[in-house]
Amino acid sequence: MALEIRSIKGTQDVLPSDTYKWQFVERLFLDTAKLYGFNEIRIPTFEDKSLFIRSVGDTTDVVQKEMYTFTDLGGRELALRPEGTAGINRAVIESGLINEALPVKLCYDISCFRAEKPQAGRFREFHQLGMELFGSHSPAADAEVIAFVSDFFNTLGLTNISLEINSIGCPNCRKNYHAALKEYFEARKADLCDTCLTRLDKNPLRILDCKSPVCKEIAKDAPIGLDYLCDECREHFEGLKKRLDALGIAYTVNPRIVRGLDYYTKTVFEFVSGDIGAQSTVCGGGRYDGLIKSLGGADQPGIGYAMGIERLLMVLEAQGIQIPKPSPCDLYIASMGENASVFAMKLASDLRNEGFAAESDLIGRSLKAQMKYADKIDAKYSMVIGDDELAAGKAKVKNMATGETHELDLNGDLSKFFYDQELAELSDSFGTGNISPEALNDLLR
C-alpha cells in the first residue's frame, strides 16, 4: 500500500545513518563554546509575531515573504521563529540576564522556519548554531565571536572558507548613506521590483539585499556605505581589523555585505565557502547595538552570528572530511535456549552499567541469524552463550574484524577485558601518531 502522508516540502528526516554527523558537529560546537565562556540557552519555537516585525524589520524578505505565522486559539498572532537572535534578546530582557555581570555570553542550537523556495542547502525548516554576546561596545567583542567561528572551522579541518567583513555604520551616519542610496535608486525606480519600490522610502539599504537579478545588477554601482561612516564607526571598524590581524585571521573587506535583517549596526560579516555553489554563506552575523533598547530593555550593545548546520555538513562532505562514525555496539551476545537468553540480557545490562554498548537477541532469531545481525550492526565483538557455556561458566568473545577469540570467565569482570582493549587501541594510535583530538578528549573525560 502506498504511503498516504509524506513529509512537508522543504523539510527532511535525519536518519540514524546521518544523525551521528549532526551530533558530532553540535557536540564540538558546544565544547568549543565552553572554552570561550559561552553558555547554552534554549528558547521557544514560536513567539509573538510582533517580536520579529520589530527586530528583524518589516521591510525584510524574512518578514514580508518568509515567516510562518498563525493565530492561536486565544486569538494571539504568533510566528515560528525565522532566526534566533530576536528570541534570545527577548529572553535576555525578560529573565533579567542583561542586568547580571557583563558581558553576557550565550550560544544556541535551534531549528528555524522560513517559507523559502527549497533548494540545495536551503530548507523551510533548517537548523542553526549560533552565539550572542551582550554588553560590550568594543571591537574586541566583534573579534572574539569571529575568532570562535574561525577556530571552530579549523578544528573541523575545513579549508577554502573565506571571511568577508564590512561596516554598515550606526543610525547617525547611516542617515547620509540612506539619502545617497535613495537618490541613486530613485533615478532607476522604473526597473526596480515591486518589493524594492516599497523599500525605497522606508529602507533603501534593503534593496542591496534583494534577490531579484535585475535589482542585483542595479545595486552593483550603488554608493558604498564605508564612504559614509562617521569617525566613531570608522574607528570601530579599524579596531576590528587590527585585532583580526593580531589573531592571524585572514579577511576581505566586502562593502556589499549588508545582511538580510534590519537590526544590524556597524560590523557585519560572513564566512563563505567555495565548495557548495550559490548558497555559499555558511555563517553570518554582526552587531545590533540598539536591539535590546528597541525591545524595551536596557541600552546595551550586542553582537552575534548563526551558521546553518545543513550547509556546514554540505561543506564537510564536499571537502571529503570524514566525521568519525561511532561503533554502535561493543559486544553482541548471541544466545541459544531460554536460560542463555535470560543470562545474555543480564550480561548486557551489566556491561551497559560499566559504560559499554551491549546488545542481546530480542526477537528469537536462530544463531545464524543472530550472527548476521551482529555483523550488520558493526558490533566490535560477539559472544555465543548456550547451555555448555553456562555450565562451564566460560565463553569465547570474538573480534568481528580480525576473527581473534579470547576465552572469558562469565562470572568474572568482563568489563576489564573491554577496558584493556580500548587502552590497547589508544596505545596503537599513539604509536602511529594517528590519534584524533576527539579520541584524546574522550580519553581525558
C-alpha positions as CSV (number, residue, x, y, z in Angstrom):
1,M,0.0,0.0,0.0
2,A,1.4,3.4,-1.0
3,L,2.2,5.9,1.8
4,E,-0.6,8.4,2.0
5,I,1.1,11.1,4.2
6,R,4.6,12.3,3.3
7,S,6.9,14.9,4.8
8,I,6.2,18.5,4.0
9,K,8.2,20.0,1.1
10,G,11.3,21.8,2.4
11,T,11.7,19.6,5.4
12,Q,13.8,16.5,5.9
13,D,14.1,13.4,8.1
14,V,17.6,13.0,9.6
15,L,18.0,9.2,9.8
16,P,20.3,7.2,12.1
17,S,22.8,6.9,9.3
18,D,23.4,10.6,9.4
19,T,22.5,11.7,13.0
20,Y,25.9,10.9,14.3
21,K,27.3,13.6,12.0
22,W,24.9,16.2,13.4
23,Q,25.7,15.1,17.0
24,F,29.5,15.3,16.3
25,V,29.2,18.9,14.9
26,E,26.8,20.0,17.7
27,R,29.0,18.5,20.5
28,L,32.2,20.0,19.1
29,F,30.4,23.4,18.8
30,L,29.3,23.3,22.5
31,D,32.7,22.1,23.7
32,T,34.4,24.9,21.8
33,A,31.9,27.4,23.2
34,K,32.8,26.4,26.7
35,L,36.4,27.4,26.0
36,Y,35.2,30.9,25.1
37,G,32.9,31.1,28.2
38,F,29.6,30.8,26.3
39,N,26.7,29.0,27.9
40,E,23.8,27.4,26.1
41,I,20.4,29.0,26.1
42,R,17.1,27.4,24.8
43,I,14.2,29.4,23.6
44,P,10.6,28.7,22.4
45,T,10.0,27.6,18.8
46,F,7.3,30.3,18.4
47,E,7.0,33.9,19.6
48,D,4.7,36.8,19.4
49,K,4.7,37.9,15.7
50,S,5.4,41.5,16.6
51,L,8.8,40.5,18.1
52,F,10.1,39.6,14.7
53,I,8.5,42.6,12.9
54,R,10.1,45.0,15.4
55,S,13.5,43.3,15.5
56,V,14.1,41.7,12.1
57,G,12.3,44.5,10.3
58,D,9.1,44.9,8.3
59,T,11.0,45.7,5.1
60,T,13.0,42.5,5.1
61,D,12.3,39.4,3.0
62,V,12.0,37.4,6.1
63,V,9.0,39.4,7.5
64,Q,7.4,40.3,4.1
65,K,7.6,36.9,2.4
66,E,9.0,34.1,4.5
67,M,7.6,34.0,8.1
68,Y,5.2,31.2,9.1
69,T,2.5,33.0,11.1
70,F,-0.7,31.7,12.7
71,T,-3.4,32.8,15.1
72,D,-3.8,30.5,18.1
73,L,-7.0,29.6,19.9
74,G,-6.7,32.6,22.1
75,G,-6.6,35.0,19.1
76,R,-2.8,35.7,19.5
77,E,-0.8,36.5,16.4
78,L,2.2,34.1,16.6
79,A,5.1,33.2,14.3
80,L,7.5,30.3,14.1
81,R,11.0,31.7,14.7
82,P,12.7,32.5,11.4
83,E,16.0,33.1,13.3
84,G,17.4,33.0,16.8
85,T,18.6,36.5,17.8
86,A,15.3,38.1,18.3
87,G,14.0,35.4,20.7
88,I,17.3,35.4,22.6
89,N,17.2,39.2,23.0
90,R,13.6,38.9,24.3
91,A,14.7,36.1,26.8
92,V,17.7,38.1,28.0
93,I,15.4,41.1,28.8
94,E,12.6,39.1,30.3
95,S,14.8,37.0,32.5
96,G,17.0,39.9,33.7
97,L,20.2,38.3,32.3
98,I,21.2,41.7,30.9
99,N,21.3,43.1,34.4
100,E,23.9,40.5,35.5
101,A,27.7,40.5,35.1
102,L,28.7,41.7,31.6
103,P,29.4,40.5,29.1
104,V,26.6,38.0,28.8
105,K,27.8,35.2,26.5
106,L,25.2,32.8,25.1
107,C,25.2,30.1,22.5
108,Y,22.4,28.0,20.9
109,D,21.4,25.1,18.8
110,I,17.9,25.6,17.3
111,S,15.6,24.9,14.4
112,C,14.2,27.8,12.4
113,F,11.4,28.2,9.8
114,R,11.2,30.2,6.6
115,A,8.8,29.8,3.7
116,E,11.6,30.0,1.1
117,K,11.9,28.1,-2.1
118,P,13.6,24.8,-1.2
119,Q,17.0,24.2,-3.0
120,A,20.4,22.8,-2.2
121,G,21.4,24.0,1.3
122,R,18.1,25.8,1.8
123,F,15.2,24.3,3.7
124,R,11.9,25.6,5.1
125,E,12.8,24.0,8.4
126,F,16.5,24.4,9.0
127,H,18.9,24.3,11.9
128,Q,21.4,26.9,13.3
129,L,24.3,27.0,15.7
130,G,24.9,30.5,17.0
131,M,26.2,32.9,19.6
132,E,25.2,36.2,21.1
133,L,27.4,38.5,23.2
134,F,25.8,41.4,25.1
135,G,27.3,44.3,27.0
136,S,30.5,45.3,25.0
137,H,30.9,48.3,22.7
138,S,34.5,47.3,21.9
139,P,35.6,45.8,18.6
140,A,37.3,43.2,20.8
141,A,33.9,41.6,21.2
142,D,33.5,41.5,17.4
143,A,36.9,39.9,17.0
144,E,36.1,37.4,19.8
145,V,33.0,35.9,18.1
146,I,34.7,35.9,14.7
147,A,37.7,34.1,16.2
148,F,35.4,31.5,17.6
149,V,34.0,30.7,14.2
150,S,37.5,30.6,12.7
151,D,38.7,28.2,15.5
152,F,35.6,26.0,15.1
153,F,36.1,25.7,11.4
154,N,39.8,25.0,11.8
155,T,39.0,22.2,14.3
156,L,36.7,20.6,11.8
157,G,39.5,20.7,9.3
158,L,37.7,23.0,6.8
159,T,39.6,24.8,4.1
160,N,38.6,27.1,1.3
161,I,36.5,29.2,3.7
162,S,36.9,32.9,3.4
163,L,35.9,35.7,5.9
164,E,34.3,38.8,4.5
165,I,33.7,41.9,6.7
166,N,32.0,45.2,6.4
167,S,30.6,48.1,8.4
168,I,27.1,49.5,7.7
169,G,27.5,52.2,10.3
170,C,25.3,53.5,13.1
171,P,21.9,55.2,12.9
172,N,23.6,58.6,12.8
173,C,26.0,58.1,9.8
174,R,23.5,55.8,8.1
175,K,21.1,58.7,7.5
176,N,23.5,60.2,5.0
177,Y,24.1,56.8,3.4
178,H,20.4,56.2,3.1
179,A,19.9,59.6,1.4
180,A,22.6,58.7,-1.1
181,L,21.1,55.3,-1.8
182,K,17.6,56.8,-2.2
183,E,18.9,59.3,-4.7
184,Y,20.7,56.6,-6.6
185,F,17.7,54.1,-6.7
186,E,15.2,56.9,-7.3
187,A,16.8,57.5,-10.7
188,R,16.4,53.9,-11.5
189,K,13.0,53.1,-9.9
190,A,11.3,52.2,-13.2
191,D,13.4,49.0,-13.2
192,L,13.1,48.0,-9.6
193,C,10.9,45.1,-8.5
194,D,7.6,45.9,-6.6
195,T,9.1,44.9,-3.3
196,C,12.1,47.2,-3.7
197,L,9.8,50.1,-4.7
198,T,8.2,49.8,-1.2
199,R,11.6,49.8,0.4
200,L,12.8,52.9,-1.5
201,D,11.2,55.3,1.1
202,K,11.3,53.1,4.2
203,N,14.7,51.5,4.0
204,P,16.7,51.7,0.7
205,L,19.5,49.7,2.3
206,R,17.3,46.6,1.9
207,I,17.4,47.0,-1.9
208,L,21.1,45.9,-1.7
209,D,19.9,42.6,-0.3
210,C,17.2,41.9,-2.9
211,K,17.4,38.5,-4.6
212,S,15.9,39.8,-8.0
213,P,18.6,39.5,-10.7
214,V,17.5,42.9,-12.1
215,C,17.8,44.6,-8.7
216,K,21.1,42.9,-8.0
217,E,22.5,44.3,-11.3
218,I,21.2,47.8,-10.5
219,A,22.7,47.6,-7.0
220,K,26.2,46.8,-8.3
221,D,27.0,50.5,-8.8
222,A,25.2,51.9,-5.8
223,P,27.0,54.1,-3.2
224,I,29.2,52.2,-0.7
225,G,28.5,52.5,3.0
226,L,32.1,52.7,4.0
227,D,32.4,56.1,2.3
228,Y,29.7,57.5,4.7
229,L,31.0,56.2,8.1
230,C,31.2,58.6,11.0
231,D,34.5,58.8,12.9
232,E,33.3,56.5,15.7
233,C,32.2,53.8,13.2
234,R,35.3,54.1,11.2
235,E,37.5,53.8,14.3
236,H,35.5,50.8,15.4
237,F,36.0,49.1,12.1
238,E,39.7,49.8,12.1
239,G,39.9,48.3,15.6
240,L,38.3,45.1,14.4
241,K,40.7,44.8,11.6
242,K,43.6,45.4,13.9
243,R,42.5,42.6,16.2
244,L,41.9,40.2,13.4
245,D,45.4,40.9,12.1
246,A,46.8,40.3,15.5
247,L,45.0,36.9,15.7
248,G,46.2,35.9,12.3
249,I,42.7,35.7,10.9
250,A,42.6,36.5,7.1
251,Y,39.7,38.6,5.9
252,T,38.5,40.6,2.9
253,V,36.6,43.8,3.2
254,N,33.4,43.4,1.1
255,P,31.4,46.7,1.1
256,R,28.4,45.0,-0.4
257,I,27.6,42.9,2.7
258,V,24.5,44.3,4.5
259,R,22.9,41.1,5.8
260,G,19.2,40.4,5.5
261,L,17.9,41.7,8.8
262,D,17.3,45.3,9.9
263,Y,18.8,45.1,13.4
264,Y,22.4,45.2,12.3
265,T,24.7,48.1,13.0
266,K,28.4,48.7,12.4
267,T,30.1,45.3,11.9
268,V,28.6,42.7,9.6
269,F,30.5,39.6,8.4
270,E,30.1,36.3,6.5
271,F,32.1,33.1,6.2
272,V,31.8,32.0,2.6
273,S,32.6,28.5,1.2
274,G,33.8,28.0,-2.4
275,D,32.6,24.4,-2.4
276,I,28.8,24.5,-2.2
277,G,27.6,26.6,-5.1
278,A,25.2,29.5,-4.9
279,Q,24.3,29.0,-1.3
280,S,27.8,29.8,-0.3
281,T,27.3,31.6,3.0
282,V,28.0,29.1,5.8
283,C,28.0,31.6,8.7
284,G,26.8,35.2,9.0
285,G,26.3,37.8,11.7
286,G,27.1,41.2,13.1
287,R,26.4,43.9,15.6
288,Y,22.9,45.0,16.8
289,D,23.7,47.7,19.3
290,G,20.1,49.2,19.5
291,L,18.1,46.0,19.5
292,I,17.7,45.4,23.3
293,K,16.7,49.0,23.8
294,S,14.2,48.9,21.0
295,L,12.5,45.8,22.6
296,G,12.1,47.6,26.0
297,G,15.4,46.6,27.7
298,A,18.4,48.5,28.9
299,D,20.6,50.3,26.3
300,Q,23.1,47.5,26.0
301,P,25.0,46.6,22.8
302,G,25.1,43.1,21.3
303,I,26.8,41.1,18.6
304,G,26.1,37.6,17.3
305,Y,26.0,35.2,14.4
306,A,24.4,32.0,13.2
307,M,25.6,29.1,11.0
308,G,23.5,26.6,9.2
309,I,24.1,23.0,10.2
310,E,22.8,21.7,6.8
311,R,25.2,23.9,4.9
312,L,28.1,23.1,7.2
313,L,27.6,19.4,6.6
314,M,27.5,20.1,2.9
315,V,30.9,21.8,3.1
316,L,32.3,18.9,5.1
317,E,31.1,16.4,2.5
318,A,32.3,18.5,-0.4
319,Q,35.7,18.7,1.1
320,G,35.8,14.9,1.8
321,I,36.1,15.4,5.5
322,Q,35.0,12.2,7.3
323,I,33.2,12.5,10.6
324,P,34.2,9.6,12.8
325,K,31.4,7.1,13.0
326,P,30.9,5.7,16.5
327,S,30.7,2.0,16.9
328,P,27.0,1.3,17.9
329,C,27.8,-1.9,19.7
330,D,30.9,-3.1,21.7
331,L,29.6,-6.6,22.2
332,Y,26.7,-8.6,20.7
333,I,25.7,-11.6,22.9
334,A,24.1,-14.4,20.9
335,S,22.2,-17.0,22.9
336,M,20.8,-20.5,22.4
337,G,17.9,-21.5,24.6
338,E,15.7,-19.8,27.2
339,N,18.3,-19.8,30.1
340,A,21.0,-18.5,27.9
341,S,18.7,-15.7,26.6
342,V,18.0,-14.6,30.2
343,F,21.7,-14.7,31.1
344,A,22.6,-12.8,27.9
345,M,20.2,-10.0,28.8
346,K,21.6,-9.7,32.3
347,L,25.1,-9.7,31.0
348,A,24.3,-6.9,28.5
349,S,22.8,-4.9,31.3
350,D,25.9,-5.3,33.5
351,L,28.1,-4.1,30.7
352,R,25.9,-1.1,29.9
353,N,26.2,-0.1,33.6
354,E,30.0,-0.1,33.0
355,G,29.7,2.2,30.0
356,F,29.9,-0.3,27.2
357,A,27.3,-0.7,24.4
358,A,25.9,-4.2,24.5
359,E,23.0,-6.0,22.8
360,S,21.4,-9.4,23.0
361,D,18.7,-11.1,20.9
362,L,15.2,-9.7,21.4
363,I,13.4,-11.4,18.5
364,G,14.1,-15.1,19.0
365,R,16.4,-15.5,15.9
366,S,18.4,-18.6,15.1
367,L,22.1,-18.5,16.0
368,K,23.0,-17.9,12.3
369,A,20.6,-15.0,12.1
370,Q,21.9,-13.5,15.3
371,M,25.4,-13.5,14.0
372,K,24.3,-11.9,10.7
373,Y,22.6,-9.2,12.8
374,A,25.8,-8.7,14.8
375,D,27.7,-8.2,11.6
376,K,25.1,-5.8,10.2
377,I,25.2,-3.5,13.2
378,D,29.0,-3.4,13.1
379,A,29.5,-4.9,16.5
380,K,33.1,-4.9,17.6
381,Y,32.9,-8.2,19.4
382,S,30.4,-11.1,19.6
383,M,29.9,-13.9,22.1
384,V,27.8,-17.0,21.9
385,I,26.2,-18.4,25.0
386,G,24.4,-21.8,25.3
387,D,23.9,-24.5,27.9
388,D,27.5,-25.6,27.6
389,E,28.9,-22.1,28.2
390,L,26.5,-21.7,31.2
391,A,27.6,-25.0,32.7
392,A,31.3,-24.2,32.2
393,G,31.0,-20.6,33.3
394,K,33.1,-19.6,30.3
395,A,32.5,-18.3,26.7
396,K,34.6,-17.1,23.8
397,V,34.5,-13.5,22.7
398,K,35.3,-12.9,19.0
399,N,36.8,-9.8,17.4
400,M,34.5,-9.3,14.5
401,A,37.1,-7.6,12.4
402,T,40.1,-9.9,12.9
403,G,38.4,-13.2,13.9
404,E,40.7,-13.4,17.0
405,T,39.0,-15.0,20.0
406,H,39.5,-14.9,23.8
407,E,38.0,-17.2,26.4
408,L,36.5,-15.2,29.3
409,D,35.1,-16.2,32.7
410,L,31.3,-15.4,32.6
411,N,31.4,-14.8,36.3
412,G,34.4,-12.6,36.2
413,D,34.9,-9.0,35.3
414,L,34.1,-8.9,31.6
415,S,34.3,-5.1,31.6
416,K,38.0,-5.3,32.3
417,F,38.6,-7.1,29.0
418,F,36.9,-4.3,27.1
419,Y,38.8,-1.6,29.0
420,D,42.0,-3.3,28.2
421,Q,41.1,-3.5,24.5
422,E,40.3,0.3,24.4
423,L,43.6,1.1,26.1
424,A,45.4,-1.1,23.5
425,E,43.7,0.7,20.7
426,L,44.7,4.1,22.1
427,S,48.3,2.8,22.6
428,D,48.5,1.8,19.0
429,S,47.2,5.2,17.9
430,F,49.8,6.9,20.0
431,G,52.5,4.7,18.4
432,T,51.5,5.6,14.9
433,G,50.8,9.2,15.6
434,N,47.2,8.9,14.3
435,I,45.2,9.5,17.4
436,S,42.5,12.1,16.8
437,P,41.8,15.1,19.0
438,E,38.3,13.7,19.6
439,A,39.8,10.4,21.0
440,L,42.1,12.3,23.2
441,N,39.3,14.4,24.6
442,D,37.2,11.3,25.2
443,L,40.1,9.7,27.0
444,L,40.7,12.7,29.2
445,R,37.0,12.9,30.0
